[in-house]
Amino acid sequence: MLDGGKLTILILPTILSIGLSAILIAEYTPVFQWIGKPMEPLIMLLGIPDAHLVAPASLVGIAEMFLPALFVVEAAVEAKFFIAVLSLSQVLFFSAVIPLLMEVDVPVTLKDMLILFVLRTLIAMPIIAVITHIVF
């Protein structure tokens, strides 16, 4: 229990600062729009509506798990469902999991984390698209 408390004190400032920074960048700058632009053709190919909103949301999950929901507020229900499931399946994000893994004695690098995030996203997207089309 003492180790958990120490880890919480060590990680909490990182989680809060990265989460807040990501929200501010997403809300007040076009950075995530630029980053997500290459994903737009893939989203359109998968048949997900509002690809221009979904594309940046598909990659912003690296910063914070709940941040993609901000991008699809105005989107169709199918797009909201797609992003909700995708953001939950990505699992790796800078506001919690990645800093935690970097602090504990797990032999993993930041590069490994980024590669895993991209692979999880690219593998999950077609699967979630099929599920989205079945449900809706």
N, CA, C and O atoms as a MOPAC input file, in Angstrom:
PM7 MOZYME 1SCF
protein

 N      0.81800 1    -1.18400 1     0.00000 1
 C      0.00000 1     0.00000 1     0.00000 1
 C      0.87300 1     1.26400 1     0.00000 1
 O      0.53600 1     2.26200 1    -0.63800 1
 N      1.97400 1     1.20800 1     0.70800 1
 C      2.88400 1     2.35000 1     0.75500 1
 C      3.49800 1     2.60900 1    -0.61700 1
 O      3.66000 1     3.76100 1    -1.01900 1
 N      3.84300 1     1.52800 1    -1.34700 1
 C      4.39200 1     1.68700 1    -2.69200 1
 C      3.36400 1     2.31500 1    -3.63100 1
 O      3.71600 1     3.13800 1    -4.47600 1
 N      2.10400 1     1.93400 1    -3.48700 1
 C      1.04000 1     2.51900 1    -4.30500 1
 C      0.88100 1     4.00200 1    -4.03600 1
 O      0.65200 1     4.78200 1    -4.96000 1
 N      1.00000 1     4.39600 1    -2.77400 1
 C      0.91600 1     5.81700 1    -2.41700 1
 C      2.07400 1     6.61700 1    -2.99100 1
 O      1.88900 1     7.72900 1    -3.48600 1
 N      3.27800 1     6.03700 1    -2.92100 1
 C      4.44300 1     6.70800 1    -3.49400 1
 C      4.30000 1     6.86200 1    -5.00600 1
 O      4.61000 1     7.91400 1    -5.56700 1
 N      3.82700 1     5.80600 1    -5.65500 1
 C      3.64700 1     5.85200 1    -7.10500 1
 C      2.58200 1     6.88000 1    -7.48800 1
 O      2.72800 1     7.57900 1    -8.49100 1
 N      1.53000 1     6.97500 1    -6.70800 1
 C      0.48100 1     7.96000 1    -6.96800 1
 C      1.03900 1     9.37900 1    -6.87700 1
 O      0.77100 1    10.21200 1    -7.74200 1
 N      1.80400 1     9.64600 1    -5.84100 1
 C      2.39700 1    10.97700 1    -5.67600 1
 C      3.37200 1    11.28400 1    -6.81100 1
 O      3.49600 1    12.43100 1    -7.24000 1
 N      4.05600 1    10.26100 1    -7.28800 1
 C      5.01400 1    10.44500 1    -8.37000 1
 C      4.32500 1    10.67800 1    -9.71900 1
 O      4.79700 1    11.48400 1   -10.52200 1
 N      3.23100 1     9.99100 1    -9.96900 1
 C      2.56200 1    10.00700 1   -11.27700 1
 C      1.48700 1    11.08200 1   -11.38900 1
 O      1.28700 1    11.62400 1   -12.47600 1
 N      0.79800 1    11.40400 1   -10.31900 1
 C     -0.34400 1    12.33200 1   -10.36900 1
 C     -0.03200 1    13.67300 1   -11.02000 1
 O     -0.82400 1    14.12200 1   -11.84800 1
 N      1.06900 1    14.33700 1   -10.69900 1
 C      1.35200 1    15.61200 1   -11.38100 1
 C      1.50600 1    15.44900 1   -12.89400 1
 O      1.07700 1    16.31400 1   -13.65800 1
 N      2.11000 1    14.35600 1   -13.32300 1
 C      2.26700 1    14.09700 1   -14.75400 1
 C      0.91100 1    13.91500 1   -15.41500 1
 O      0.64400 1    14.47500 1   -16.47800 1
 N      0.06800 1    13.13300 1   -14.78200 1
 C     -1.26300 1    12.86800 1   -15.33100 1
 C     -2.05300 1    14.17500 1   -15.46600 1
 O     -2.65300 1    14.43900 1   -16.50800 1
 N     -2.04800 1    14.97300 1   -14.42700 1
 C     -2.81400 1    16.22100 1   -14.44500 1
 C     -2.26000 1    17.21800 1   -15.45300 1
 O     -3.02400 1    17.85800 1   -16.17400 1
 N     -0.94800 1    17.35500 1   -15.50800 1
 C     -0.37000 1    18.34000 1   -16.42700 1
 C     -0.53800 1    17.93000 1   -17.88200 1
 O     -0.84600 1    18.77200 1   -18.72500 1
 N     -0.34400 1    16.66700 1   -18.19000 1
 C     -0.51600 1    16.21100 1   -19.56900 1
 C     -1.97800 1    16.27900 1   -19.96800 1
 O     -2.29200 1    16.71800 1   -21.07500 1
 N     -2.86900 1    15.85900 1   -19.10200 1
 C     -4.29800 1    15.92600 1   -19.40300 1
 C     -4.75700 1    17.35100 1   -19.66300 1
 O     -5.45800 1    17.60500 1   -20.64200 1
 N     -4.37600 1    18.27200 1   -18.81100 1
 C     -4.75800 1    19.66900 1   -18.98700 1
 C     -4.14300 1    20.25400 1   -20.25500 1
 O     -4.81800 1    20.94900 1   -21.01400 1
 N     -2.87100 1    19.97200 1   -20.48100 1
 C     -2.21600 1    20.47600 1   -21.69500 1
 C     -2.89400 1    19.94700 1   -22.95500 1
 O     -3.10700 1    20.69200 1   -23.91200 1
 N     -3.22700 1    18.68000 1   -22.95100 1
 C     -3.88000 1    18.08500 1   -24.12500 1
 C     -5.24700 1    18.71600 1   -24.38600 1
 O     -5.60400 1    18.97600 1   -25.53500 1
 N     -5.99700 1    18.95700 1   -23.34100 1
 C     -7.30700 1    19.59600 1   -23.50300 1
 C     -7.15600 1    21.00900 1   -24.04800 1
 O     -7.90600 1    21.41100 1   -24.93800 1
 N     -6.20200 1    21.76300 1   -23.53000 1
 C     -5.97800 1    23.12300 1   -24.01600 1
 C     -5.51400 1    23.13200 1   -25.47400 1
 O     -5.97100 1    23.95600 1   -26.26600 1
 N     -4.61900 1    22.22900 1   -25.82200 1
 C     -4.14900 1    22.15200 1   -27.21000 1
 C     -5.29000 1    21.75700 1   -28.13200 1
 O     -5.43600 1    22.32000 1   -29.21700 1
 N     -6.09500 1    20.79900 1   -27.71200 1
 C     -7.21500 1    20.35000 1   -28.53500 1
 C     -8.26400 1    21.43700 1   -28.71800 1
 O     -8.84200 1    21.56900 1   -29.79700 1
 N     -8.50600 1    22.19700 1   -27.69300 1
 C     -9.56500 1    23.20200 1   -27.73800 1
 C     -9.14800 1    24.48900 1   -28.44800 1
 O     -9.96600 1    25.11000 1   -29.12700 1
 N     -7.90500 1    24.88900 1   -28.30100 1
 C     -7.50000 1    26.21400 1   -28.77300 1
 C     -6.48400 1    26.23200 1   -29.91900 1
 O     -6.10300 1    27.30800 1   -30.38100 1
 N     -6.04700 1    25.08000 1   -30.37700 1
 C     -5.11400 1    25.04100 1   -31.50200 1
 C     -5.56400 1    23.98700 1   -32.51200 1
 O     -6.34900 1    23.10200 1   -32.17200 1
 N     -5.07700 1    24.07100 1   -33.74400 1
 C     -5.43100 1    23.05900 1   -34.75300 1
 C     -4.43800 1    21.88300 1   -34.81200 1
 O     -4.44200 1    21.13700 1   -35.79100 1
 N     -3.61500 1    21.70600 1   -33.81500 1
 C     -2.57000 1    20.68500 1   -33.84700 1
 C     -3.14000 1    19.29300 1   -34.09800 1
 O     -2.65100 1    18.56900 1   -34.96500 1
 N     -4.16000 1    18.92000 1   -33.35400 1
 C     -4.71600 1    17.58000 1   -33.51900 1
 C     -5.46800 1    17.44100 1   -34.84200 1
 O     -5.58600 1    16.33600 1   -35.37000 1
 N     -5.97500 1    18.54500 1   -35.37800 1
 C     -6.58800 1    18.51300 1   -36.71200 1
 C     -5.52800 1    18.14800 1   -37.75000 1
 O     -5.77800 1    17.34300 1   -38.64700 1
 N     -4.35400 1    18.74100 1   -37.62300 1
 C     -3.25100 1    18.46100 1   -38.55200 1
 C     -2.78800 1    17.00800 1   -38.41900 1
 O     -2.56900 1    16.32000 1   -39.41600 1
 N     -2.64600 1    16.56300 1   -37.19000 1
 C     -2.17100 1    15.19700 1   -36.95100 1
 C     -3.16700 1    14.17000 1   -37.48800 1
 O     -2.76500 1    13.13100 1   -38.01300 1
 N     -4.45000 1    14.45300 1   -37.35900 1
 C     -5.47400 1    13.51100 1   -37.78300 1
 C     -5.79300 1    13.52600 1   -39.26200 1
 O     -6.44200 1    12.60700 1   -39.76200 1
 N     -5.35400 1    14.54500 1   -39.96900 1
 C     -5.68100 1    14.68600 1   -41.39500 1
 C     -5.32800 1    13.44700 1   -42.22400 1
 O     -6.13300 1    13.04900 1   -43.06500 1
 N     -4.16200 1    12.82000 1   -42.02700 1
 C     -3.85200 1    11.61700 1   -42.81400 1
 C     -4.80000 1    10.43700 1   -42.56100 1
 O     -4.87900 1     9.52400 1   -43.38300 1
 N     -5.50900 1    10.44900 1   -41.44500 1
 C     -6.43200 1     9.36400 1   -41.12200 1
 C     -7.78100 1     9.50700 1   -41.81600 1
 O     -8.54400 1     8.54500 1   -41.89300 1
 N     -8.07300 1    10.68100 1   -42.31300 1
 C     -9.39200 1    10.95000 1   -42.90700 1
 C     -9.74200 1    10.00900 1   -44.06000 1
 O    -10.86500 1     9.50500 1   -44.08700 1
 N     -8.84200 1     9.74200 1   -45.01800 1
 C     -9.19800 1     8.79900 1   -46.08800 1
 C     -9.50300 1     7.39200 1   -45.56900 1
 O    -10.39900 1     6.72200 1   -46.08300 1
 N     -8.76800 1     6.94700 1   -44.56300 1
 C     -9.02500 1     5.62800 1   -43.98700 1
 C    -10.39800 1     5.58500 1   -43.33200 1
 O    -11.13400 1     4.61300 1   -43.49800 1
 N    -10.74400 1     6.62300 1   -42.59400 1
 C    -12.05600 1     6.69200 1   -41.93300 1
 C    -13.16500 1     6.68000 1   -42.99000 1
 O    -14.17700 1     5.99900 1   -42.82800 1
 N    -12.96700 1     7.43600 1   -44.06700 1
 C    -13.95600 1     7.44900 1   -45.14200 1
 C    -14.06100 1     6.07500 1   -45.80000 1
 O    -15.16200 1     5.62500 1   -46.11700 1
 N    -12.93600 1     5.40900 1   -46.00600 1
 C    -12.92100 1     4.07300 1   -46.60200 1
 C    -13.66800 1     3.07000 1   -45.72200 1
 O    -14.31400 1     2.15300 1   -46.22900 1
 N    -13.57900 1     3.24300 1   -44.42700 1
 C    -14.28200 1     2.36200 1   -43.49000 1
 C    -15.78100 1     2.65900 1   -43.41700 1
 O    -16.53600 1     1.90700 1   -42.80000 1
 N    -16.20900 1     3.75200 1   -44.04600 1
 C    -17.62500 1     4.08000 1   -44.08800 1
 C    -18.16200 1     4.71900 1   -42.83000 1
 O    -19.36200 1     4.64800 1   -42.56400 1
 N    -17.30500 1     5.33700 1   -42.05600 1
 C    -17.73300 1     6.01300 1   -40.83100 1
 C    -18.13100 1     7.44200 1   -41.19500 1
 O    -17.35000 1     8.14700 1   -41.83500 1
 N    -19.32500 1     7.88700 1   -40.80400 1
 C    -19.74900 1     9.25000 1   -41.13800 1
 C    -18.92200 1    10.30600 1   -40.39100 1
 O    -18.29300 1    10.01800 1   -39.37300 1
 N    -18.94200 1    11.52100 1   -40.91800 1
 C    -18.22300 1    12.66100 1   -40.32900 1
 C    -16.73700 1    12.37500 1   -40.16500 1
 O    -16.16500 1    12.58000 1   -39.09400 1
 N    -16.12300 1    11.89900 1   -41.24500 1
 C    -14.70100 1    11.53300 1   -41.20600 1
 C    -13.81500 1    12.70400 1   -40.81900 1
 O    -12.76900 1    12.51000 1   -40.20000 1
 N    -14.22000 1    13.91500 1   -41.17400 1
 C    -13.41100 1    15.09000 1   -40.82700 1
 C    -13.37200 1    15.33800 1   -39.32000 1
 O    -12.43300 1    15.96100 1   -38.82500 1
 N    -14.36600 1    14.86600 1   -38.59100 1
 C    -14.36200 1    14.97100 1   -37.12900 1
 C    -13.72800 1    13.74900 1   -36.47200 1
 O    -13.05500 1    13.85900 1   -35.44700 1
 N    -13.95000 1    12.59800 1   -37.06900 1
 C    -13.47300 1    11.33900 1   -36.49800 1
 C    -11.96100 1    11.18400 1   -36.65000 1
 O    -11.30400 1    10.63400 1   -35.76600 1
 N    -11.40400 1    11.66300 1   -37.76600 1
 C     -9.97000 1    11.47400 1   -38.03000 1
 C     -9.08400 1    12.04100 1   -36.92200 1
 O     -8.23700 1    11.31200 1   -36.40500 1
 N     -9.24200 1    13.31100 1   -36.53600 1
 C     -8.38700 1    13.80100 1   -35.44200 1
 C     -8.68400 1    13.09700 1   -34.12000 1
 O     -7.78200 1    12.89300 1   -33.30700 1
 N     -9.93000 1    12.73300 1   -33.90700 1
 C    -10.29700 1    12.06000 1   -32.66200 1
 C     -9.67800 1    10.67100 1   -32.57100 1
 O     -9.44500 1    10.16300 1   -31.47400 1
 N     -9.41000 1    10.05500 1   -33.71800 1
 C     -8.84700 1     8.70400 1   -33.70400 1
 C     -7.41300 1     8.67900 1   -33.18800 1
 O     -6.96500 1     7.65800 1   -32.66600 1
 N     -6.69300 1     9.77800 1   -33.32300 1
 C     -5.29900 1     9.80800 1   -32.86900 1
 C     -5.08300 1    10.60300 1   -31.58800 1
 O     -4.05300 1    10.44300 1   -30.93300 1
 N     -6.02100 1    11.44200 1   -31.22500 1
 C     -5.85500 1    12.26400 1   -30.02500 1
 C     -5.93500 1    11.41500 1   -28.75300 1
 O     -5.60100 1    11.88500 1   -27.66500 1
 N     -6.37400 1    10.18000 1   -28.89200 1
 C     -6.43500 1     9.28200 1   -27.74500 1
 C     -5.08000 1     9.01000 1   -27.11900 1
 O     -5.01600 1     8.54700 1   -25.98000 1
 N     -3.99400 1     9.28600 1   -27.83000 1
 C     -2.65200 1     9.10900 1   -27.27000 1
 C     -2.40400 1    10.08600 1   -26.12600 1
 O     -1.62400 1     9.79900 1   -25.21800 1
 N     -3.06000 1    11.22300 1   -26.17000 1
 C     -2.85900 1    12.23400 1   -25.12900 1
 C     -3.70100 1    11.93600 1   -23.89400 1
 O     -3.19400 1    11.97600 1   -22.77400 1
 N     -4.96200 1    11.64300 1   -24.08700 1
 C     -5.89900 1    11.44900 1   -22.97500 1
 C     -7.03800 1    10.57100 1   -23.45000 1
 O     -7.50300 1    10.72800 1   -24.57900 1
 N     -7.49100 1     9.66300 1   -22.63000 1
 C     -8.50800 1     8.68800 1   -23.04100 1
 C     -9.85400 1     9.32400 1   -23.36600 1
 O    -10.53400 1     8.86700 1   -24.28400 1
 N    -10.25200 1    10.34500 1   -22.65500 1
 C    -11.57600 1    10.92900 1   -22.84600 1
 C    -11.58500 1    12.08700 1   -23.82900 1
 O    -12.65600 1    12.57200 1   -24.19300 1
 N    -10.44000 1    12.53400 1   -24.26000 1
 C    -10.32200 1    13.66600 1   -25.17600 1
 C    -10.97100 1    13.42700 1   -26.53800 1
 O    -11.53500 1    14.37100 1   -27.09200 1
 N    -10.92400 1    12.22700 1   -27.11000 1
 C    -11.57000 1    12.03000 1   -28.41200 1
 C    -13.06300 1    12.37300 1   -28.41800 1
 O    -13.61000 1    12.75100 1   -29.45400 1
 N    -13.70600 1    12.24500 1   -27.28500 1
 C    -15.13500 1    12.57500 1   -27.21300 1
 C    -15.39300 1    14.05000 1   -27.50200 1
 O    -16.45400 1    14.39500 1   -28.02200 1
 N    -14.44900 1    14.92300 1   -27.17600 1
 C    -14.61600 1    16.34900 1   -27.47000 1
 C    -14.68700 1    16.63200 1   -28.97000 1
 O    -15.35500 1    17.57300 1   -29.39700 1
 N    -14.00400 1    15.82600 1   -29.75400 1
 C    -13.93900 1    16.05400 1   -31.19600 1
 C    -15.22300 1    15.63800 1   -31.91600 1
 O    -15.52900 1    16.16800 1   -32.98300 1
 N    -15.96300 1    14.71100 1   -31.35200 1
 C    -17.12700 1    14.16500 1   -32.06000 1
 C    -18.46800 1    14.58200 1   -31.44400 1
 O    -19.47700 1    13.90900 1   -31.65100 1
 N    -18.48300 1    15.65200 1   -30.71200 1
 C    -19.72600 1    16.12600 1   -30.09500 1
 C    -20.78500 1    16.41000 1   -31.15900 1
 O    -21.96100 1    16.10200 1   -30.96400 1
 N    -20.37600 1    16.98900 1   -32.26900 1
 C    -21.30000 1    17.36200 1   -33.34900 1
 C    -21.49900 1    16.24100 1   -34.36700 1
 O    -22.24700 1    16.42900 1   -35.32700 1
 N    -20.87400 1    15.11000 1   -34.19900 1
 C    -20.89000 1    14.03800 1   -35.19700 1
 C    -22.13900 1    13.16800 1   -35.08200 1
 O    -22.90300 1    13.25700 1   -34.12100 1
 N    -22.31600 1    12.32500 1   -36.09400 1
 C    -23.41600 1    11.36200 1   -36.10400 1
 C    -23.21300 1    10.32900 1   -34.99400 1
 O    -22.10500 1    10.14900 1   -34.49000 1
 N    -24.29100 1     9.66500 1   -34.63100 1
 C    -24.23600 1     8.68100 1   -33.55000 1
 C    -23.25300 1     7.56100 1   -33.88400 1
 O    -22.53600 1     7.08100 1   -33.00600 1
 N    -23.21700 1     7.14500 1   -35.14700 1
 C    -22.29300 1     6.08800 1   -35.55400 1
 C    -20.84000 1     6.51100 1   -35.31400 1
 O    -20.02200 1     5.71100 1   -34.85900 1
 N    -20.53300 1     7.75100 1   -35.61900 1
 C    -19.18000 1     8.27200 1   -35.41200 1
 C    -18.85900 1     8.33900 1   -33.92400 1
 O    -17.74100 1     8.02200 1   -33.51900 1
 N    -19.80900 1     8.74200 1   -33.11900 1
 C    -19.59900 1     8.79600 1   -31.66800 1
 C    -19.32400 1     7.40000 1   -31.11000 1
 O    -18.43000 1     7.21300 1   -30.28500 1
 N    -20.10900 1     6.42100 1   -31.57700 1
 C    -19.91700 1     5.04100 1   -31.14300 1
 C    -18.52400 1     4.55100 1   -31.53400 1
 O    -17.81400 1     3.96500 1   -30.71600 1
 N    -18.13800 1     4.79400 1   -32.78200 1
 C    -16.83900 1     4.37100 1   -33.28800 1
 C    -15.70400 1     4.94500 1   -32.43600 1
 O    -14.79500 1     4.21800 1   -32.03400 1
 N    -15.76000 1     6.23000 1   -32.16800 1
 C    -14.69800 1     6.87600 1   -31.38700 1
 C    -14.71600 1     6.41500 1   -29.93400 1
 O    -13.65700 1     6.23400 1   -29.33300 1
 N    -15.89300 1     6.22400 1   -29.36600 1
 C    -15.96500 1     5.75900 1   -27.97600 1
 C    -15.30000 1     4.39600 1   -27.82600 1
 O    -14.51600 1     4.18000 1   -26.90200 1
 N    -15.61300 1     3.48800 1   -28.72900 1
 C    -15.02200 1     2.15000 1   -28.65200 1
 C    -13.53400 1     2.20300 1   -28.97300 1
 O    -12.73700 1     1.53100 1   -28.31800 1
 N    -13.15100 1     2.99300 1   -29.97000 1
 C    -11.73600 1     3.09600 1   -30.33600 1
 C    -10.91000 1     3.66500 1   -29.18600 1
 O     -9.83800 1     3.14000 1   -28.88200 1
 N    -11.38200 1     4.71300 1   -28.55200 1
 C    -10.60500 1     5.32100 1   -27.46900 1
 C    -10.44800 1     4.37000 1   -26.28400 1
 O     -9.44100 1     4.41100 1   -25.57800 1
 N    -11.43900 1     3.52100 1   -26.07200 1
 C    -11.31000 1     2.53600 1   -24.99600 1
 C    -10.36600 1     1.40600 1   -25.37500 1
 O     -9.70600 1     0.83300 1   -24.50800 1
 N    -10.29400 1     1.08200 1   -26.65400 1
 C     -9.43600 1    -0.02900 1   -27.07200 1
 C     -7.97800 1     0.38800 1   -27.24200 1
 O     -7.09700 1    -0.47000 1   -27.28000 1
 N     -7.71200 1     1.67400 1   -27.34500 1
 C     -6.32900 1     2.12100 1   -27.51500 1
 C     -5.49600 1     1.90200 1   -26.25600 1
 O     -4.30500 1     1.60800 1   -26.36300 1
 N     -6.06000 1     2.03100 1   -25.11300 1
 C     -5.48800 1     1.73200 1   -23.80200 1
 C     -4.25400 1     2.56800 1   -23.42200 1
 O     -4.11000 1     2.93200 1   -22.25500 1
 N     -3.37300 1     2.87600 1   -24.36000 1
 C     -2.15000 1     3.61500 1   -24.05100 1
 C     -2.36400 1     5.10200 1   -24.26900 1
 O     -2.75200 1     5.51700 1   -25.36100 1
 N     -2.11700 1     5.90400 1   -23.24900 1
 C     -2.23500 1     7.35100 1   -23.38500 1
 C     -1.29800 1     8.02400 1   -22.39700 1
 O     -0.96600 1     7.47400 1   -21.34600 1
 N     -0.87800 1     9.23800 1   -22.76600 1
 C      0.14200 1     9.95400 1   -22.00500 1
 C     -0.34500 1    10.48100 1   -20.66300 1
 O      0.47800 1    10.80800 1   -19.80800 1
 N     -1.62900 1    10.57400 1   -20.45200 1
 C     -2.08600 1    11.14400 1   -19.19100 1
 C     -2.14100 1    10.12100 1   -18.06100 1
 O     -2.44600 1    10.48900 1   -16.92700 1
 N     -1.85800 1     8.85400 1   -18.33400 1
 C     -1.85900 1     7.88900 1   -17.24100 1
 C     -0.97400 1     6.67600 1   -17.50800 1
 O      0.03400 1     6.49600 1   -16.82600 1
 N     -1.32000 1     5.85900 1   -18.46100 1
 C     -0.67400 1     4.55900 1   -18.62800 1
 C      0.79800 1     4.68200 1   -19.01300 1
 O      1.64400 1     4.00900 1   -18.42300 1
 N      1.11700 1     5.52200 1   -19.98300 1
 C      2.50300 1     5.62300 1   -20.44100 1
 C      3.42600 1     6.15700 1   -19.33500 1
 O      4.48200 1     5.56500 1   -19.11200 1
 N      3.07900 1     7.24200 1   -18.63300 1
 C      3.96200 1     7.66300 1   -17.53100 1
 C      4.09500 1     6.59800 1   -16.43800 1
 O      5.16100 1     6.43700 1   -15.84500 1
 N      3.01700 1     5.88400 1   -16.18300 1
 C      3.07200 1     4.82900 1   -15.17400 1
 C      4.04200 1     3.73200 1   -15.59200 1
 O      4.86000 1     3.28600 1   -14.78800 1
 N      3.95400 1     3.29600 1   -16.84000 1
 C      4.86000 1     2.25600 1   -17.32200 1
 C      6.31400 1     2.72600 1   -17.34600 1
 O      7.23200 1     1.93000 1   -17.14900 1
 N      6.51700 1     4.00500 1   -17.58400 1
 C      7.88100 1     4.53100 1   -17.60500 1
 C      8.47400 1     4.61100 1   -16.19000 1
 O      9.69200 1     4.52800 1   -16.03100 1
 N      7.63800 1     4.76700 1   -15.17300 1
 C      8.11700 1     4.88900 1   -13.78900 1
 C      8.39700 1     3.54400 1   -13.14000 1
 O      9.30500 1     3.43700 1   -12.31600 1
 N      7.63600 1     2.51900 1   -13.49300 1
 C      7.86500 1     1.20600 1   -12.89300 1
 C      8.97900 1     0.50200 1   -13.64900 1
 O      9.43200 1     0.97900 1   -14.69000 1
 N      9.40800 1    -0.60900 1   -13.13200 1
 C     10.55000 1    -1.32000 1   -13.71100 1
 C     10.14500 1    -2.23500 1   -14.86400 1
 O     10.49300 1    -3.41600 1   -14.86900 1
 N      9.42300 1    -1.70500 1   -15.82700 1
 C      9.05500 1    -2.45300 1   -17.02700 1
 C     10.01200 1    -1.99800 1   -18.13100 1
 O     10.12000 1    -0.80100 1   -18.40000 1
 N     10.70100 1    -2.93500 1   -18.76600 1
 C     11.68000 1    -2.54300 1   -19.79300 1
 C     10.99800 1    -2.14100 1   -21.10600 1
 O     10.96900 1    -2.91700 1   -22.06100 1
 N     10.46200 1    -0.94600 1   -21.14200 1
 C      9.76700 1    -0.45100 1   -22.32500 1
 C     10.18300 1     0.99000 1   -22.57300 1
 O     10.37100 1     1.76200 1   -21.63300 1
 N     10.32400 1     1.34400 1   -23.83500 1
 C     10.74400 1     2.70100 1   -24.18300 1
 C      9.55300 1     3.49900 1   -24.69400 1
 O      8.50100 1     2.93900 1   -25.00400 1
 N      9.72900 1     4.79300 1   -24.77700 1
 C      8.68600 1     5.65700 1   -25.31500 1
 C      8.39400 1     5.30000 1   -26.76800 1
 O      7.24000 1     5.30500 1   -27.19600 1
 N      9.42900 1     4.99500 1   -27.51000 1
 C      9.26300 1     4.57400 1   -28.90600 1
 C      8.37500 1     3.33100 1   -28.99800 1
 O      7.49400 1     3.25400 1   -29.85300 1
 N      8.61200 1     2.36100 1   -28.11400 1
 C      7.78800 1     1.15200 1   -28.07500 1
 C      6.32500 1     1.49000 1   -27.80000 1
 O      5.42000 1     0.93100 1   -28.41900 1
 N      6.10800 1     2.40900 1   -26.86800 1
 C      4.74300 1     2.81000 1   -26.52800 1
 C      4.04000 1     3.45600 1   -27.72600 1
 O      2.87300 1     3.16700 1   -27.98900 1
 N      4.73500 1     4.31600 1   -28.44100 1
 C      4.14600 1     4.97800 1   -29.60900 1
 C      3.82100 1     3.97500 1   -30.70900 1
 O      2.76400 1     4.04900 1   -31.33600 1
 N      4.74000 1     3.03700 1   -30.94000 1
 C      4.49500 1     1.99900 1   -31.94700 1
 C      3.30300 1     1.13700 1   -31.55500 1
 O      2.45800 1     0.82600 1   -32.39400 1
 N      3.23000 1     0.75500 1   -30.29300 1
 C      2.08300 1    -0.03800 1   -29.81600 1
 C      0.77000 1     0.71300 1   -29.97500 1
 O     -0.24200 1     0.13100 1   -30.36500 1
 N      0.78800 1     1.99900 1   -29.67400 1
 C     -0.42700 1     2.80200 1   -29.82200 1
 C     -0.90100 1     2.80700 1   -31.27300 1
 O     -2.07900 1     2.58000 1   -31.54800 1
 N      0.02200 1     3.06800 1   -32.20200 1
 C     -0.33700 1     3.12300 1   -33.61700 1
 C     -0.83400 1     1.76100 1   -34.09800 1
 O     -1.83600 1     1.68500 1   -34.80800 1
 N     -0.15100 1     0.70000 1   -33.72100 1
 C     -0.57900 1    -0.64100 1   -34.13500 1
 C     -1.94300 1    -0.99600 1   -33.57600 1
 O     -2.79300 1    -1.52100 1   -34.29600 1
 N     -2.16000 1    -0.71600 1   -32.30200 1
 C     -3.47500 1    -1.00500 1   -31.69200 1
 C     -4.57200 1    -0.23400 1   -32.40600 1
 O     -5.65500 1    -0.76500 1   -32.65400 1
 N     -4.28900 1     1.02300 1   -32.73600 1
 C     -5.27900 1     1.85100 1   -33.41700 1
 C     -5.57700 1     1.31700 1   -34.80700 1
 O     -6.74100 1     1.18000 1   -35.18300 1
 N     -4.54200 1     1.01400 1   -35.57200 1
 C     -4.74500 1     0.53900 1   -36.94000 1
 C     -5.41300 1    -0.82900 1   -37.00000 1
 O     -6.19000 1    -1.10000 1   -37.91500 1
 N     -5.12100 1    -1.68100 1   -36.04200 1
 C     -5.77200 1    -2.99800 1   -35.99500 1
 C     -7.21300 1    -2.87700 1   -35.53100 1
 O     -8.09400 1    -3.56000 1   -36.05300 1
 N     -7.45900 1    -2.02300 1   -34.56600 1
 C     -8.80300 1    -1.89900 1   -34.00100 1
 C     -9.78600 1    -1.19500 1   -34.93200 1
 O    -10.97600 1    -1.51100 1   -34.91900 1
 N     -9.31300 1    -0.25200 1   -35.73600 1
 C    -10.22400 1     0.56300 1   -36.55200 1
 C    -11.12000 1    -0.26200 1   -37.49100 1
 O    -12.33100 1    -0.04300 1   -37.49000 1
 N    -10.59100 1    -1.18900 1   -38.28300 1
 C    -11.48500 1    -1.96500 1   -39.15600 1
 C    -12.45100 1    -2.85600 1   -38.37200 1
 O    -13.60200 1    -3.03900 1   -38.76800 1
 N    -11.97600 1    -3.39700 1   -37.27300 1
 C    -12.83600 1    -4.25200 1   -36.44800 1
 C    -13.98500 1    -3.43800 1   -35.86300 1
 O    -15.13900 1    -3.86500 1   -35.89500 1
 N    -13.66500 1    -2.27600 1   -35.33600 1
 C    -14.70500 1    -1.41400 1   -34.74700 1
 C    -15.63300 1    -0.89300 1   -35.83500 1
 O    -16.82800 1    -0.72700 1   -35.59300 1
 N    -15.11100 1    -0.63200 1   -37.02400 1
 C    -15.95800 1    -0.17300 1   -38.14000 1
 C    -16.98600 1    -1.24400 1   -38.49100 1
 O    -18.15300 1    -0.92600 1   -38.72100 1
 N    -16.57000 1    -2.50400 1   -38.53600 1
 C    -17.50400 1    -3.59900 1   -38.82500 1
 C    -18.57100 1    -3.66500 1   -37.73400 1
 O    -19.76000 1    -3.78100 1   -38.03100 1
 N    -18.15100 1    -3.59100 1   -36.49200 1
 C    -19.11400 1    -3.60700 1   -35.37700 1
 C    -20.07000 1    -2.43200 1   -35.46400 1
 O    -21.26800 1    -2.58100 1   -35.22200 1
 N    -19.54100 1    -1.25300 1   -35.81200 1
 C    -20.38500 1    -0.06900 1   -35.95500 1
 C    -21.44100 1    -0.27600 1   -37.03200 1
 O    -22.60200 1     0.08300 1   -36.83400 1
 N    -21.05900 1    -0.84800 1   -38.16400 1
 C    -22.01300 1    -1.08400 1   -39.24800 1
 C    -23.04500 1    -2.14900 1   -38.86800 1
 O    -24.19100 1    -2.07900 1   -39.31200 1
 N    -22.65800 1    -3.11800 1   -38.06600 1
 C    -23.60400 1    -4.13500 1   -37.60700 1
 C    -24.61600 1    -3.52700 1   -36.64400 1
 O    -25.81700 1    -3.77600 1   -36.75200 1
 N    -24.12100 1    -2.72800 1   -35.70200 1
 C    -24.99300 1    -2.13800 1   -34.67300 1
 C    -25.91800 1    -1.07200 1   -35.28500 1
 O    -27.08100 1    -0.96000 1   -34.89900 1
 N    -25.39500 1    -0.29400 1   -36.23600 1
 C    -26.19400 1     0.79000 1   -36.80100 1
 C    -26.58700 1     0.48300 1   -38.23200 1
 O    -27.26500 1     1.28700 1   -38.87200 1

